Amino acid sequence: MTKKPLTREELDELSAGLNKVARNLWWTWDQEAQEVFQELSPRGWQNLYHNAVAILHEVSEYELKVRLQNPDFAERVRQVLQAFDAYMGNRHTWAHEHAASLRSNPVAYFSAEFGFHETLPIAAGGLGILAGDHTKSASDLGLGFVGISLFYREGYFQQAIDPNNWQTEYYTLLNPKNLPMEPVLNKQNEPLVCHVEIGMNQVAFQVWQVNVGRAKVYLLDSNRPENEQHFRDLTLRVYGGDSTTRIMQEILLGIGGVRLLRTLGIQPSVFHMNEGHAAFLTLELLREKMAAGANFQDAINRTRAECIFTTHTPVEAGHDRFSSDLVDYAMHRFRTGISAPFSELMKLGRINPQNQQEPFCMTVLALKLSRAANAVSELHGRVSRHMWHSLYPDKPVDKVPIGHITNGVHLLGWMKGTARRALRRKLTGRSATPVPPNLRAGNLDWEARVQDPEFWKLMADPEFVSDEELWALRYILRRELIEFARRRLLIQRQRLAQGDFIAFDQLLNPDALTIGFARRFATYKRAPLVFQQLENIVRLARDKTRPIQFVFAGKAHPRDDDGKRYIQHIIHLSKYSNLQGHLVFLENYDMHVARQMVSGCDVWLNTPRRPLEASGTSGMKAGCHGCLNLSILDGWWREGYDGTNGFAIGEDAHPDSVEAQDRIDSANLYNVLTQEIIPLFYARDAQGIPRQWIQRIRRAMVTLVPRFTTARMVQEYTEKYYLTK
Ligand SMILES: *Cc1c(COP(=O)(O)O)cnc(C)c1O
């Protein structure tokens, strides 16, 4: 059958459609859309780091139209465009039914960082990744939602390891033209410019819009020619500079963000502060109300009624505190616009308002000026109520008004193509268990189905998916990770011009039990804990019949030398100890590396010093790939673990002394490894299948995957906090 060539109009339409899709991050969680961009230039896709906008610059308009003359390719593009239009136009979302009022008066979600995709590196870690996943699920649910953050033109740092195995940082300038963002324009079609008072100055900022499915995120950018250089550089780097830079960034985010929303005519029904960085937004809301005639107390009450706050860490350093001199300096001009004495404003950031020595704490401001506050796991809720009890001296500690909503992940954004294709095939293909009609694939709402607990329940059924199929999937995913790691390590070595290492194919073993660890190298996460019993671990790794191996990655904060020493120690072990070949450290941890690791590893290791891991989310990305968690019972894992769906290190408790904790946890870790994990993984039957291991994988898929999603989390936020005054 020959197909008619496409008309010029059809070609224009498809090409314009692809350009539109590239500028909406929806494609980052749609497999078919990614494959279309990848196919346009497979090498470019790799070299440009999976950047759809850059691919469409790489491929000329002329080439694109020539390629679209291939009827099969054109058909696939057409289907992607249809899926996109169907997604954007869907009127039957959860929020249409349950949160209609938020559609005209949206949630305004403020976060100093957002992790959407590896091509837009404006997140430093889990907080930003969570904000990105929150936004994607808000879009999926059809929630009225706008995000506010900053456009850091050098993003977060890139990590390179130097010949001494020491982390060095470098920055690359992001080019908005090559990113999925567009300038917000005014009526004259020029960049919209707003102002915020910082110090004695009026600082101008422009704005970039990022389309995240149906949601919009606005990134404020002070790099304007009318600003002095040091103000232009406020939005240079994520958490860059000293505390002066920090407070000024936070003024821009909080106060500038509210100004922008007003300029755009958006009237949020609720302001959600994702961490204390955004808490200055409350002062702008106060100012507005007082400018309209309200007195101070009245303005406070009304501001409180509009705001909610999520706290994300029990680690002290995670709570910004500024001296009153610095606040005075940075707010000098702004505060004259509020007809209340400066001393009254300072009290809003102090636990003891009378203590003039107490610094101004952003978390305190956020707690005092929100109608509701929450932590990000059950245990973190308890810890936070203790931590902030002094703010509520007349309440017993369990009545401190900080609740909790446990974090989640945006499932489709994290599920690797390989796993996604395999599962989707199960829904469309033939299997002995008939797929319930509401779960049958073939139409466009696979995205809804993948969140459905009923779908994941099917994973318990060997008639639906056999042990053999699951084990084959595990093999493919592990191999993909190992090949990725080898390629990365080759590049790392070439750059260091260090050639005295073992051969490429000796690096990692595709049959070995693979344990992954990747996170920020904050010392409380105790990356080297597993190597405390080095000789024992070496023996396990080099076992001829039941070997284990480790893949590590993670960045230390640029000023955290202790964290950098941990990295150095681990890389040193990987190069010079008997773990060589059985341990690798991958440079420059980011969302792409994360996706490779949580899918390819068999075991996802998490060793925080309890209770400092408020939630943790990387382990939630593992389950849908059949990777099992091995974790301290902290954060989310304390809620997720049920004895059958992964592995726990130690008890639901912890000793007070740090030394005891490290010793006990390290011993427990070794015990689980040798007594449970290794025997289970290598217990193969006559067909060569580890049945018991696969049973755990099934349990993880059924019990964890649909529960720890941002779809569930955003619904909880909506019902508990966004809709209730
Ligand atoms: C998921 C993720 C995190 C957060 O993981 P934790 O378990 O909270 O440490 C941090 N960074 C990246 C790149 C991630 O993908």
The ligand as an SDF file (V2000), in Angstrom:
LIG
                    3D

 15 15  0  0  0  0  0  0  0  0999 V2000
   15.5310   11.3810   43.8190 C   0  0  0  0  0  0  0  0  0  0  0  0
   16.7110   12.2580   43.7960 C   0  0  0  0  0  0  0  0  0  0  0  0
   17.1700   12.8530   44.9780 C   0  0  0  0  0  0  0  0  0  0  0  0
   16.5230   12.6220   46.3090 C   0  0  0  0  0  0  0  0  0  0  0  0
   16.8810   11.3680   46.7980 O   0  0  0  0  0  0  0  0  0  0  0  0
   17.0510   11.0590   48.3620 P   0  0  0  0  0  0  0  0  0  0  0  0
   16.6600    9.6600   48.5080 O   0  0  0  0  0  0  0  0  0  0  0  0
   16.1100   11.9910   49.0650 O   0  0  0  0  0  0  0  0  0  0  0  0
   18.4680   11.2990   48.6770 O   0  0  0  0  0  0  0  0  0  0  0  0
   18.2840   13.6730   44.9010 C   0  0  0  0  0  0  0  0  0  0  0  0
   18.9100   13.9140   43.7350 N   0  0  0  0  0  0  0  0  0  0  0  0
   18.4990   13.3560   42.5840 C   0  0  0  0  0  0  0  0  0  0  0  0
   19.2290   13.6630   41.3200 C   0  0  0  0  0  0  0  0  0  0  0  0
   17.3830   12.5140   42.5760 C   0  0  0  0  0  0  0  0  0  0  0  0
   16.9770   11.9900   41.4220 O   0  0  0  0  0  0  0  0  0  0  0  0
  1  2  1  0
  2  3  1  0
  2 14  2  0
  3  4  1  0
  3 10  2  0
  4  5  1  0
  5  6  1  0
  6  7  2  0
  6  8  1  0
  6  9  1  0
 10 11  1  0
 11 12  2  0
 12 13  1  0
 12 14  1  0
 14 15  1  0
M  END
$$$$
